[in-house]
Amino acid sequence: MLKRLMLITLVCGSLIAGKSVAQEQTEQSETAPVYVTTQDYAALRAGPGRHWQRLAALPYGATYRATARTIDAEWIQIAYEGELDPDAPRQYTRDGVTYGWVVYWLLVWTGDILQLPIDGQQFTPTARAAGPTMVLYPDEYMYEGGVDPSTRVDNPMDTPVTVEVTGRLGSPESGFFMLQFKLNNRYYWTGTWAVGVPRGYAQLPDAAYLYPYGRLLLELHSELNRAGAVLGDIGGRWRALDEGRTTTCNAIPADFQLRETSFSATDLNIEPIYRPMAEALRSAQSGINAALARFRDVCARPGDRQVRPEDINEAMLDVREAERSLTIVRTLLAPLQRADPVFNPGR
């Protein structure tokens, strides 16, 4: 299933290096459809935002065809053929199909969501702020479906053109990254090594986060860094005591808690390879917080707060257990990254 999800592989098999944009437009090969499934009860709205009127209530676990997205992919337009609310306006329905919008976090999807048209079916006059833009020059390389030699297309321009940037793959933290842009009603890719980093890029949907594998990988990176920082602090205090040195009771870190949004059951069911890492982080969380609690107890004592050897030994057991758990996660990060289907479609 993941092979169908990866934006790099969706169309590269149908492209020929050096093919012109004009030729591509005449062929107009169809993009694979995108389907979304509700992971909770959701409101179908007339437009992309909670201020738009609700058209219908969508049940949990229902699947619909996606027809468009907002530029930031926060809202997805779907084709809905069910019952509408009694007071829902009928202007959003065509031939028995109602085109409404659902907020992204209530959905899971299959297919390349970045290839969905921006804005979608329009039934009332609307306006929106333009997304990030960049200037594309006649000699810039352009790609369709991904960035590799097999997906390059000829650049048709003879003068610089300002284009709207509609997506990205990566961020400056990982060095150069890829940008998706819209030209002549089609979507193409180029690299920031050629065009630079446009202002406002962060609002664009990152393909590395759009799919469960990449989303879990990013969550793993983030939670590992957060846990490591807290463990480094409290572990350093207990090691000082273990070595017979004095340590401070000031600025004791708060308990470490994994974010509620990290490692959702839905994502882990799709990518069970991440379950051991999620469990290792939860184990580290328990050890870190146990070491913190013991240290707070020491600092809450009246008098000179002398610590007994057995207290230090018990705390060091918590610290070492947390360190072992984080070492497991660190060891597996690189193999998981190499196996990311966005960068390794053959997975």
Secondary structure, 3 states (H helix, E strand, C coil): CHHHHCCCCCCHHHCCCCEEHHHHHHHCCCCCCEEEEECCCEEEECCCCCCCCEEEEECCCCEEEEEEECCCCCEEEEEECCCCCCCCCHHHEECCEEEEEEEHHHEEEECCHHHCCECCCCCCCCCCCCCCEEEECCCCCEECCCCCHHHEEECCCCCCEEEEEEEEECCHHHCCCEEEEEECCEEEEEEHHHHCCCCCHHHCCEHHHHCHHHHHHHHHHHHHHHHHHHHHHHHHHHHHHHCCCCCCCCCCCCCCCCCCCCCCHHHHHHCHHHHHHHHHHHHHHHHHHHHHHHHHHHHCCCCCCCCCHHHHHHHHHHHHHHHHHHHHHHHHHHHHHHCCCCCCCCC
